[in-house]
Amino acid sequence: MFRKSTPAKRIPEGARQYRAYVVGDIHGRLDLLDELLGKIHDDLDRNPIKKAVIVFVGDLIDRGPDSAGVIERLRNYARPGVKPIFLLGNHEEVLLRILEGDPSHIAQWLTFGGAQCLASYGADPLTIRGMSDNAALSAIRSAIPVSHTHFLHGFGDSFRFGDYVIVHAGVRPGVALDQQLQSDLRWIRQPFLEDDRDHGFVVVHGHTITDGVDERPNRIGIDTGAYASGVLTALVIEGPDRWYLDTNRSSIASFAAFGR
């Protein structure tokens, strides 16, 4: 009696001849961003490669003390052989909606991190809370440089890297990538987080804080709560291998993508 052998599951691979560094939610922690960029640069020096990308999954702003500094640092980021890619998180989406003239989000934004963001730009969030809608919009627009607004407007929603798709929040299970709603890519939690189906690619995302990297067969969550935990994480992908860098330890040992 013969049994059919089960085909070995294909190991996901990154884009050929490239290395990707995927950085989780920064949330205004310029200190951690600078530390992690230093570790990324050290990694590039130790293991040179001609072409690399650094993908920021979004939520650069709010909650932490220096959103303005984070935006300015990344707006001017440059290193030979490294291309930065920026994805829009739900926090940037809300700020842009406000800057585009929608005051209905101001009160909620101030509550979930916008107050710290405004303070980093030199504005007084308490004063803005007490203003009329039009006055508050004017004050927020005056506080945030046009160059920062233009920078945020240039962010994307997803980035394909070989067998990986990088987004801010996740994907709607069962929906083709080119049919995904922008709102899901930036905001979804369930049913994405608990869905174990094969999406046809491995989703790398932030948005949902976990105590350490949340690695599943079909997704990898890298939001380690930097603004509160002090741990900002980067997933590194090269060929069939991946490893991690973070601000808590020098690095986490590399391992092959099939789960060691």
C-alpha positions, 0 to 999 in steps of 0.5 A: 500500500502506497501513500502519496507524499505531502508536497513540502510547503514552499519557503517564502522568499524576498525579491531577488537581489534585494534586502528589505528592512521592515520597520514597525510603528514608531509613534513619535519615538525619534530616539528609538528610530535613530537607534534602530536606523543605526542598527540597520546601518551596522547590519548593512556594513557587516553584510553588504548588499547592493540594493536594499529597501527600508519599509516603514509600515506607518503610524510614524506619528502620535502618542510618543513625544517627537512626531515632528522629529520623526517626520523631519528625520525620515523626510530627509533620510538618504543612504546610498544603495537604500531606498526608503518606502513609506506606507500610510497608517491610520494615524497619518490618515486621520491627521491628513483628513483634519488637514484637508478640512474635516474637523470632526476627527479633531477631538478623537485624534487629540485623545489617541495621540494627536495631543502629543503630536501637536505638542511636538510641533510647538502647539498647545493641545489644551488651547486647541481643544477649547477652540471652535472647529474653524479656529482649531483647523487653522491652528493645526494647519499653522503648526504643521509645516507644509513640507511635512504634509506633502511628505505624508501625502506621498505614502502608499498603502502596500508594498510587494516584496517577493512572496511578502506583502507589507501593509499597515494593518492587514488584509481582508481574508478572501479578497484579492490584493488588488481588490482590498479596501484602503480602509482595511489595509489601514485599519483592519484587525478582525477577522484578519488577525485570527484567520489562518488561511493562506493569502497567497503571500505572507502579510507583514504588518503593524497596527496591532501591538503584541508583546514581541513579534507575532509570527504566524504561517500567513502573517508577521506582526511587528508592532511591539508598542515602541511608544510605551515599551521602548522596543521598536522592531525591524524584520529583515528579509533576504531571499529565503531568510529573515531575521530581526533587529530591535532596540531592546537587544542587538539582534535576534538570531537569524533563521530560515523562513520555514520556521526555525 
